Amino acid sequence: MPTTRTKFKRDWKGNSGMSAEITTEELQHLLETGETPRLFDVREDDEWEAGHIPQARHVALSRLPDSLGELDGEGPLLLICRSGGRSGRACQYLQALGYDVVNVQGG
């Protein structure tokens, strides 16, 4: 079975300098099949506390520049928020810094 990293390189690699995107359904499928994506929720603290995906780690968009050390590791970073807007901005920022990022559309 391919690893998450292999799947993203093959299926969801972005093009034209844009970050790659997946749907919430694709993310759910990854989680249900035992994949362990590097998933980061960029919502603010109160939103995180109201509920989040158990496998996600929390790095609020407002603190992202100060939290880059928490993102180290292998494979693409999947970023999620409520609707996809903040995670999209986080993807743009991190991609400019050289990170391999994937935006989860629709939060």
N, CA, C and O atoms as a GROMACS GRO file, in nm:
protein
  428
    1MET      N    1   0.085  -0.119   0.000
    1MET     CA    2   0.000   0.000   0.000
    1MET      C    3   0.089   0.124   0.000
    1MET      O    4   0.182   0.131   0.080
    2PRO      N    5   0.064   0.222  -0.088
    2PRO     CA    6   0.147   0.341  -0.093
    2PRO      C    7   0.134   0.424   0.034
    2PRO      O    8   0.030   0.424   0.100
    3THR      N    9   0.239   0.493   0.067
    3THR     CA   10   0.235   0.582   0.183
    3THR      C   11   0.164   0.710   0.146
    3THR      O   12   0.140   0.737   0.028
    4THR      N   13   0.129   0.790   0.247
    4THR     CA   14   0.066   0.919   0.222
    4THR      C   15   0.154   1.003   0.131
    4THR      O   16   0.105   1.066   0.037
    5ARG      N   17   0.282   1.003   0.157
    5ARG     CA   18   0.374   1.084   0.078
    5ARG      C   19   0.368   1.042  -0.069
    5ARG      O   20   0.364   1.126  -0.158
    6THR      N   21   0.370   0.913  -0.093
    6THR     CA   22   0.364   0.863  -0.231
    6THR      C   23   0.231   0.902  -0.296
    6THR      O   24   0.230   0.946  -0.411
    7LYS      N   25   0.121   0.886  -0.224
    7LYS     CA   26  -0.009   0.920  -0.279
    7LYS      C   27  -0.016   1.067  -0.319
    7LYS      O   28  -0.066   1.100  -0.426
    8PHE      N   29   0.036   1.155  -0.234
    8PHE     CA   30   0.030   1.297  -0.266
    8PHE      C   31   0.117   1.331  -0.384
    8PHE      O   32   0.078   1.412  -0.469
    9LYS      N   33   0.235   1.271  -0.392
    9LYS     CA   34   0.322   1.298  -0.506
    9LYS      C   35   0.254   1.252  -0.635
    9LYS      O   36   0.265   1.319  -0.738
   10ARG      N   37   0.186   1.141  -0.631
   10ARG     CA   38   0.125   1.085  -0.751
   10ARG      C   39  -0.008   1.152  -0.785
   10ARG      O   40  -0.032   1.186  -0.901
   11ASP      N   41  -0.094   1.171  -0.687
   11ASP     CA   42  -0.231   1.212  -0.715
   11ASP      C   43  -0.262   1.360  -0.696
   11ASP      O   44  -0.342   1.415  -0.771
   12TRP      N   45  -0.201   1.424  -0.599
   12TRP     CA   46  -0.246   1.558  -0.562
   12TRP      C   47  -0.137   1.663  -0.565
   12TRP      O   48  -0.149   1.766  -0.499
   13LYS      N   49  -0.034   1.640  -0.640
   13LYS     CA   50   0.075   1.737  -0.644
   13LYS      C   51   0.024   1.863  -0.714
   13LYS      O   52  -0.036   1.854  -0.821
   14GLY      N   53   0.049   1.976  -0.655
   14GLY     CA   54   0.007   2.103  -0.714
   14GLY      C   55   0.085   2.134  -0.841
   14GLY      O   56   0.186   2.070  -0.869
   15ASN      N   57   0.038   2.231  -0.917
   15ASN     CA   58   0.110   2.272  -1.036
   15ASN      C   59   0.105   2.423  -1.049
   15ASN      O   60   0.031   2.490  -0.977
   16SER      N   61   0.185   2.476  -1.139
   16SER     CA   62   0.188   2.619  -1.167
   16SER      C   63   0.212   2.702  -1.042
   16SER      O   64   0.161   2.814  -1.032
   17GLY      N   65   0.288   2.651  -0.947
   17GLY     CA   66   0.318   2.727  -0.827
   17GLY      C   67   0.205   2.733  -0.726
   17GLY      O   68   0.221   2.792  -0.620
   18MET      N   69   0.092   2.673  -0.757
   18MET     CA   70  -0.021   2.672  -0.666
   18MET      C   71  -0.007   2.552  -0.573
   18MET      O   72   0.050   2.449  -0.610
   19SER      N   73  -0.058   2.566  -0.451
   19SER     CA   74  -0.054   2.452  -0.362
   19SER      C   75  -0.160   2.351  -0.405
   19SER      O   76  -0.261   2.387  -0.466
   20ALA      N   77  -0.135   2.226  -0.374
   20ALA     CA   78  -0.230   2.120  -0.406
   20ALA      C   79  -0.352   2.133  -0.316
   20ALA      O   80  -0.345   2.196  -0.210
   21GLU      N   81  -0.462   2.074  -0.357
   21GLU     CA   82  -0.584   2.076  -0.276
   21GLU      C   83  -0.647   1.938  -0.277
   21GLU      O   84  -0.638   1.864  -0.376
   22ILE      N   85  -0.712   1.905  -0.166
   22ILE     CA   86  -0.795   1.785  -0.159
   22ILE      C   87  -0.927   1.825  -0.095
   22ILE      O   88  -0.938   1.930  -0.032
   23THR      N   89  -1.025   1.742  -0.112
   23THR     CA   90  -1.155   1.766  -0.051
   23THR      C   91  -1.159   1.705   0.089
   23THR      O   92  -1.073   1.626   0.126
   24THR      N   93  -1.260   1.743   0.164
   24THR     CA   94  -1.277   1.682   0.296
   24THR      C   95  -1.308   1.534   0.283
   24THR      O   96  -1.271   1.455   0.370
   25GLU      N   97  -1.374   1.495   0.175
   25GLU     CA   98  -1.403   1.353   0.152
   25GLU      C   99  -1.274   1.275   0.129
   25GLU      O  100  -1.259   1.164   0.179
   26GLU      N  101  -1.181   1.333   0.052
   26GLU     CA  102  -1.053   1.267   0.029
   26GLU      C  103  -0.973   1.255   0.159
   26GLU      O  104  -0.909   1.153   0.184
   27LEU      N  105  -0.978   1.360   0.242
   27LEU     CA  106  -0.911   1.354   0.371
   27LEU      C  107  -0.974   1.245   0.457
   27LEU      O  108  -0.903   1.166   0.519
   28GLN      N  109  -1.105   1.240   0.462
   28GLN     CA  110  -1.174   1.138   0.541
   28GLN      C  111  -1.132   0.998   0.494
   28GLN      O  112  -1.109   0.910   0.577
   29HIS      N  113  -1.124   0.979   0.364
   29HIS     CA  114  -1.082   0.849   0.310
   29HIS      C  115  -0.940   0.814   0.356
   29HIS      O  116  -0.914   0.701   0.395
   30LEU      N  117  -0.850   0.912   0.353
   30LEU     CA  118  -0.713   0.887   0.401
   30LEU      C  119  -0.714   0.841   0.546
   30LEU      O  120  -0.648   0.744   0.582
   31LEU      N  121  -0.790   0.912   0.628
   31LEU     CA  122  -0.794   0.880   0.771
   31LEU      C  123  -0.858   0.743   0.795
   31LEU      O  124  -0.814   0.668   0.882
   32GLU      N  125  -0.961   0.711   0.719
   32GLU     CA  126  -1.031   0.583   0.737
   32GLU      C  127  -0.948   0.464   0.690
   32GLU      O  128  -0.968   0.352   0.737
   33THR      N  129  -0.855   0.486   0.599
   33THR     CA  130  -0.774   0.376   0.546
   33THR      C  131  -0.642   0.362   0.621
   33THR      O  132  -0.554   0.288   0.579
   34GLY      N  133  -0.629   0.433   0.732
   34GLY     CA  134  -0.511   0.417   0.816
   34GLY      C  135  -0.392   0.502   0.779
   34GLY      O  136  -0.286   0.488   0.839
   35GLU      N  137  -0.408   0.590   0.682
   35GLU     CA  138  -0.299   0.681   0.649
   35GLU      C  139  -0.280   0.778   0.765
   35GLU      O  140  -0.373   0.805   0.841
   36THR      N  141  -0.160   0.829   0.778
   36THR     CA  142  -0.131   0.923   0.886
   36THR      C  143  -0.077   1.053   0.827
   36THR      O  144   0.043   1.082   0.837
   37PRO      N  145  -0.165   1.132   0.765
   37PRO     CA  146  -0.119   1.258   0.707
   37PRO      C  147  -0.076   1.356   0.816
   37PRO      O  148  -0.124   1.348   0.930
   38ARG      N  149   0.012   1.445   0.782
   38ARG     CA  150   0.055   1.551   0.873
   38ARG      C  151  -0.047   1.663   0.862
   38ARG      O  152  -0.032   1.756   0.783
   39LEU      N  153  -0.152   1.654   0.944
   39LEU     CA  154  -0.268   1.741   0.937
   39LEU      C  155  -0.259   1.850   1.044
   39LEU      O  156  -0.244   1.820   1.162
   40PHE      N  157  -0.269   1.976   0.999
   40PHE     CA  158  -0.263   2.090   1.090
   40PHE      C  159  -0.388   2.174   1.073
   40PHE      O  160  -0.425   2.212   0.962
   41ASP      N  161  -0.454   2.204   1.186
   41ASP     CA  162  -0.573   2.287   1.190
   41ASP      C  163  -0.527   2.429   1.223
   41ASP      O  164  -0.467   2.452   1.328
   42VAL      N  165  -0.555   2.525   1.133
   42VAL     CA  166  -0.506   2.661   1.152
   42VAL      C  167  -0.612   2.756   1.208
   42VAL      O  168  -0.594   2.878   1.205
   43ARG      N  169  -0.722   2.700   1.259
   43ARG     CA  170  -0.824   2.785   1.321
   43ARG      C  171  -0.774   2.840   1.454
   43ARG      O  172  -0.674   2.793   1.508
   44GLU      N  173  -0.845   2.939   1.506
   44GLU     CA  174  -0.808   2.999   1.634
   44GLU      C  175  -0.846   2.907   1.750
   44GLU      O  176  -0.921   2.811   1.733
   45ASP      N  177  -0.793   2.939   1.867
   45ASP     CA  178  -0.808   2.853   1.985
   45ASP      C  179  -0.953   2.817   2.018
   45ASP      O  180  -0.984   2.701   2.044
   46ASP      N  181  -1.042   2.918   2.016
   46ASP     CA  182  -1.181   2.890   2.053
   46ASP      C  183  -1.248   2.795   1.953
   46ASP      O  184  -1.330   2.712   1.992
   47GLU      N  185  -1.213   2.807   1.826
   47GLU     CA  186  -1.269   2.716   1.726
   47GLU      C  187  -1.216   2.574   1.745
   47GLU      O  188  -1.291   2.477   1.734
   48TRP      N  189  -1.087   2.564   1.772
   48TRP     CA  190  -1.023   2.433   1.797
   48TRP      C  191  -1.088   2.365   1.916
   48TRP      O  192  -1.121   2.246   1.911
   49GLU      N  193  -1.107   2.442   2.024
   49GLU     CA  194  -1.165   2.386   2.145
   49GLU      C  195  -1.310   2.342   2.126
   49GLU      O  196  -1.356   2.251   2.194
   50ALA      N  197  -1.381   2.405   2.033
   50ALA     CA  198  -1.520   2.368   2.006
   50ALA      C  199  -1.531   2.235   1.933
   50ALA      O  200  -1.638   2.173   1.930
   51GLY      N  201  -1.421   2.190   1.874
   51GLY     CA  202  -1.420   2.062   1.805
   51GLY      C  203  -1.316   2.059   1.695
   51GLY      O  204  -1.293   2.158   1.627
   52HIS      N  205  -1.253   1.943   1.679
   52HIS     CA  206  -1.150   1.928   1.577
   52HIS      C  207  -1.132   1.780   1.541
   52HIS      O  208  -1.181   1.692   1.612
   53ILE      N  209  -1.063   1.756   1.433
   53ILE     CA  210  -1.031   1.620   1.392
   53ILE      C  211  -0.927   1.565   1.489
   53ILE      O  212  -0.824   1.629   1.510
   54PRO      N  213  -0.951   1.449   1.550
   54PRO     CA  214  -0.859   1.397   1.651
   54PRO      C  215  -0.714   1.383   1.604
   54PRO      O  216  -0.622   1.401   1.683
   55GLN      N  217  -0.693   1.351   1.478
   55GLN     CA  218  -0.556   1.332   1.427
   55GLN      C  219  -0.485   1.463   1.395
   55GLN      O  220  -0.366   1.462   1.365
   56ALA      N  221  -0.556   1.574   1.401
   56ALA     CA  222  -0.497   1.704   1.366
   56ALA      C  223  -0.416   1.761   1.481
   56ALA      O  224  -0.441   1.734   1.598
   57ARG      N  225  -0.318   1.841   1.444
   57ARG     CA  226  -0.244   1.922   1.540
   57ARG      C  227  -0.287   2.066   1.521
   57ARG      O  228  -0.325   2.106   1.410
   58HIS      N  229  -0.282   2.145   1.628
   58HIS     CA  230  -0.330   2.283   1.623
   58HIS      C  231  -0.214   2.381   1.612
   58HIS      O  232  -0.126   2.384   1.698
   59VAL      N  233  -0.217   2.461   1.507
   59VAL     CA  234  -0.125   2.573   1.490
   59VAL      C  235  -0.208   2.686   1.431
   59VAL      O  236  -0.231   2.690   1.310
   60ALA      N  237  -0.254   2.777   1.516
   60ALA     CA  238  -0.341   2.886   1.470
   60ALA      C  239  -0.270   2.971   1.365
   60ALA      O  240  -0.150   2.998   1.377
   61LEU      N  241  -0.343   3.014   1.264
   61LEU     CA  242  -0.287   3.097   1.158
   61LEU      C  243  -0.220   3.221   1.216
   61LEU      O  244  -0.115   3.263   1.168
   62SER      N  245  -0.280   3.280   1.318
   62SER     CA  246  -0.223   3.402   1.378
   62SER      C  247  -0.087   3.378   1.443
   62SER      O  248  -0.012   3.473   1.464
   63ARG      N  249  -0.055   3.253   1.474
   63ARG     CA  250   0.074   3.221   1.536
   63ARG      C  251   0.166   3.140   1.445
   63ARG      O  252   0.271   3.093   1.488
   64LEU      N  253   0.126   3.123   1.320
   64LEU     CA  254   0.201   3.037   1.229
   64LEU      C  255   0.347   3.079   1.212
   64LEU      O  256   0.434   2.993   1.219
   65PRO      N  257   0.378   3.207   1.191
   65PRO     CA  258   0.520   3.243   1.174
   65PRO      C  259   0.607   3.206   1.294
   65PRO      O  260   0.726   3.178   1.278
   66ASP      N  261   0.549   3.205   1.413
   66ASP     CA  262   0.624   3.171   1.534
   66ASP      C  263   0.621   3.021   1.563
   66ASP      O  264   0.684   2.977   1.660
   67SER      N  265   0.551   2.944   1.483
   67SER     CA  266   0.532   2.800   1.511
   67SER      C  267   0.593   2.711   1.404
   67SER      O  268   0.559   2.593   1.397
   68LEU      N  269   0.681   2.763   1.322
   68LEU     CA  270   0.736   2.684   1.211
   68LEU      C  271   0.809   2.560   1.258
   68LEU      O  272   0.809   2.459   1.187
   69GLY      N  273   0.870   2.563   1.375
   69GLY     CA  274   0.940   2.446   1.428
   69GLY      C  275   0.849   2.328   1.450
   69GLY      O  276   0.894   2.213   1.448
   70GLU      N  277   0.721   2.353   1.473
   70GLU     CA  278   0.624   2.246   1.495
   70GLU      C  279   0.588   2.173   1.366
   70GLU      O  280   0.524   2.067   1.370
   71LEU      N  281   0.628   2.228   1.252
   71LEU     CA  282   0.590   2.171   1.123
   71LEU      C  283   0.695   2.079   1.064
   71LEU      O  284   0.673   2.018   0.960
   72ASP      N  285   0.809   2.068   1.130
   72ASP     CA  286   0.918   1.986   1.077
   72ASP      C  287   0.877   1.840   1.068
   72ASP      O  288   0.799   1.791   1.150
   73GLY      N  289   0.930   1.772   0.970
   73GLY     CA  290   0.902   1.630   0.950
   73GLY      C  291   0.899   1.599   0.802
   73GLY      O  292   0.930   1.684   0.718
   74GLU      N  293   0.860   1.477   0.770
   74GLU     CA  294   0.857   1.434   0.630
   74GLU      C  295   0.716   1.429   0.575
   74GLU      O  296   0.620   1.405   0.648
   75GLY      N  297   0.705   1.452   0.448
   75GLY     CA  298   0.576   1.445   0.380
   75GLY      C  299   0.507   1.580   0.376
   75GLY      O  300   0.547   1.674   0.445
   76PRO      N  301   0.404   1.588   0.294
   76PRO     CA  302   0.332   1.714   0.279
   76PRO      C  303   0.255   1.751   0.405
   76PRO      O  304   0.213   1.664   0.482
   77LEU      N  305   0.236   1.880   0.424
   77LEU     CA  306   0.153   1.931   0.533
   77LEU      C  307   0.012   1.951   0.478
   77LEU      O  308  -0.006   2.021   0.378
   78LEU      N  309  -0.086   1.892   0.542
   78LEU     CA  310  -0.225   1.916   0.506
   78LEU      C  311  -0.279   2.020   0.602
   78LEU      O  312  -0.270   2.003   0.724
   79LEU      N  313  -0.334   2.128   0.548
   79LEU     CA  314  -0.382   2.238   0.631
   79LEU      C  315  -0.533   2.250   0.616
   79LEU      O  316  -0.587   2.245   0.506
   80ILE      N  317  -0.599   2.267   0.730
   80ILE     CA  318  -0.745   2.272   0.733
   80ILE      C  319  -0.790   2.385   0.824
   80ILE      O  320  -0.722   2.419   0.921
   81CYS      N  321  -0.907   2.443   0.792
   81CYS     CA  322  -0.971   2.542   0.879
   81CYS      C  323  -1.122   2.520   0.868
   81CYS      O  324  -1.165   2.408   0.839
   82ARG      N  325  -1.201   2.622   0.890
   82ARG     CA  326  -1.347   2.606   0.884
   82ARG      C  327  -1.397   2.595   0.740
   82ARG      O  328  -1.481   2.510   0.710
   83SER      N  329  -1.345   2.681   0.651
   83SER     CA  330  -1.399   2.684   0.515
   83SER      C  331  -1.294   2.670   0.405
   83SER      O  332  -1.329   2.656   0.288
   84GLY      N  333  -1.168   2.674   0.440
   84GLY     CA  334  -1.061   2.663   0.341
   84GLY      C  335  -0.988   2.793   0.312
   84GLY      O  336  -0.883   2.792   0.249
   85GLY      N  337  -1.042   2.906   0.358
   85GLY     CA  338  -0.979   3.036   0.333
   85GLY      C  339  -0.850   3.056   0.410
   85GLY      O  340  -0.746   3.087   0.351
   86ARG      N  341  -0.856   3.037   0.540
   86ARG     CA  342  -0.734   3.055   0.621
   86ARG      C  343  -0.630   2.950   0.590
   86ARG      O  344  -0.511   2.978   0.586
   87SER      N  345  -0.676   2.827   0.568
   87SER     CA  346  -0.579   2.722   0.534
   87SER      C  347  -0.516   2.752   0.398
   87SER      O  348  -0.399   2.720   0.376
   88GLY      N  349  -0.591   2.813   0.307
   88GLY     CA  350  -0.536   2.854   0.178
   88GLY      C  351  -0.428   2.959   0.195
   88GLY      O  352  -0.324   2.953   0.130
   89ARG      N  353  -0.453   3.058   0.282
   89ARG     CA  354  -0.351   3.161   0.309
   89ARG      C  355  -0.229   3.100   0.376
   89ARG      O  356  -0.116   3.136   0.344
   90ALA      N  357  -0.251   3.007   0.468
   90ALA     CA  358  -0.139   2.939   0.533
   90ALA      C  359  -0.058   2.861   0.430
   90ALA      O  360   0.065   2.859   0.437
   91CYS      N  361  -0.126   2.797   0.335
   91CYS     CA  362  -0.056   2.723   0.229
   91CYS      C  363   0.032   2.816   0.147
   91CYS      O  364   0.147   2.784   0.119
   92GLN      N  365  -0.022   2.931   0.109
   92GLN     CA  366   0.056   3.027   0.030
   92GLN      C  367   0.181   3.070   0.107
   92GLN      O  368   0.290   3.074   0.050
   93TYR      N  369   0.164   3.103   0.233
   93TYR     CA  370   0.276   3.147   0.317
   93TYR      C  371   0.382   3.038   0.328
   93TYR      O  372   0.500   3.063   0.307
   94LEU      N  373   0.339   2.917   0.361
   94LEU     CA  374   0.434   2.807   0.381
   94LEU      C  375   0.499   2.763   0.251
   94LEU      O  376   0.616   2.726   0.249
   95GLN      N  377   0.424   2.766   0.142
   95GLN     CA  378   0.482   2.729   0.013
   95GLN      C  379   0.592   2.828  -0.025
   95GLN      O  380   0.694   2.788  -0.081
   96ALA      N  381   0.573   2.955   0.005
   96ALA     CA  382   0.676   3.056  -0.023
   96ALA      C  383   0.803   3.029   0.057
   96ALA      O  384   0.912   3.069   0.017
   97LEU      N  385   0.788   2.960   0.171
   97LEU     CA  386   0.903   2.925   0.254
   97LEU      C  387   0.963   2.790   0.215
   97LEU      O  388   1.062   2.746   0.274
   98GLY      N  389   0.904   2.724   0.116
   98GLY     CA  390   0.959   2.598   0.067
   98GLY      C  391   0.892   2.472   0.119
   98GLY      O  392   0.939   2.362   0.091
   99TYR      N  393   0.783   2.486   0.193
   99TYR     CA  394   0.712   2.369   0.245
   99TYR      C  395   0.626   2.306   0.135
   99TYR      O  396   0.578   2.376   0.046
  100ASP      N  397   0.607   2.175   0.143
  100ASP     CA  398   0.517   2.100   0.056
  100ASP      C  399   0.382   2.099   0.127
  100ASP      O  400   0.367   2.035   0.231
  101VAL      N  401   0.284   2.168   0.071
  101VAL     CA  402   0.156   2.189   0.140
  101VAL      C  403   0.038   2.144   0.055
  101VAL      O  404   0.043   2.144  -0.068
  102VAL      N  405  -0.069   2.106   0.125
  102VAL     CA  406  -0.195   2.067   0.061
  102VAL      C  407  -0.308   2.134   0.139
  102VAL      O  408  -0.318   2.117   0.261
  103ASN      N  409  -0.392   2.208   0.069
  103ASN     CA  410  -0.506   2.273   0.133
  103ASN      C  411  -0.626   2.179   0.132
  103ASN      O  412  -0.658   2.120   0.028
  104VAL      N  413  -0.692   2.164   0.246
  104VAL     CA  414  -0.815   2.085   0.253
  104VAL      C  415  -0.930   2.181   0.223
  104VAL      O  416  -0.963   2.266   0.305
  105GLN      N  417  -0.989   2.166   0.106
  105GLN     CA  418  -1.098   2.254   0.062
  105GLN      C  419  -1.221   2.236   0.148
  105GLN      O  420  -1.257   2.124   0.184
  106GLY      N  421  -1.284   2.345   0.180
  106GLY     CA  422  -1.412   2.338   0.248
  106GLY      C  423  -1.408   2.311   0.396
  106GLY      O  424  -1.513   2.302   0.460
  107GLY      N  425  -1.288   2.298   0.453
  107GLY     CA  426  -1.273   2.280   0.596
  107GLY      C  427  -1.341   2.170   0.658
  107GLY      O  428  -1.331   2.152   0.780
   0.00000   0.00000   0.00000
